Amino acid sequence: MKLPMNYINDIIPDKIFNKLNELELLDYKRVRDYYLRKKFNELKKIHGSSCTIELLVKEFPDLQPETIKKIIYQK
């Protein structure tokens, strides 16, 4: 599955990301999970854990809150 946007722009510039995505060399699930963990850690400093999970559910409506919790709390 191709990624809709560069969730890892802090690691890979857009130009390289788009090329890797075009060649289907990126794993959507792993990139999404990395972004969710990063975003959770940033937002929980401002909103707290439960509110942050609600915000992530709004951003990723295809994921259940339990799934998001599983992703963000796994080591």
N, C-alpha and C positions, 0 to 999 in steps of 0.2 A: 504494500500500500504506500502510495506516495504521500509525503508530508505536506500539509497545506501551508505551513510557514516554518521559518527557522527558529525552532525552540531552543537551539543551542548556539545562538549568536555570540555568546560569551566565549565559546570555544572555537567555532568555525565561522569565518566570514560568509556573508550571504552568497557571494559568487561561487565559492567552493561548495557550500551547502547545496545550492541549486544544481550544480553539476553532479555531485554525489547522489542527490535525490533523483535526478534525471536518469542516471545509470542504475538506479535501484540498489545502491550500495548501503543505504541506511535502513536500520531496523526501526520502524515506526514505534513499536511498543517500548523499546528501550529509550528512545529519544523522548517520547512522551513521559515516561516514568521519571527520567532525569529531570525534565522540566517541572513535573508535579512536585517532586521533592524539593527542588530549588525554590519554586514559588511558595510552597508551604512554609519553608524556613524564613523566607522574607516577610510573608504576610502575618505569620503568627506573632511576630514582634510587635505588630501594630494592633491586630484584631483578636488575638487569642486563638487557640486551636480549633474550637468548635465553629466559630464564625468563619475561620479560614477554610475549613473543609466545605462549608456551605458555599463560599465564593468559588472554590474549585469545582464543585458540582455544577454551578451555573456556567462556568467556563467549559466544562466537559460534561454536557448533559447525557451523553451516552454511557457514562460511568456511574455506578451506584456509590453512595457515600461509603459503604463497607469496602468496596474495591479501592477507592481512593485511600482510605485508612490503611489498607493492606499494603499499598504501594509506598506510601510515605513513611510507614513505620518499619518496613523491612530493612535489614542491614545489608 
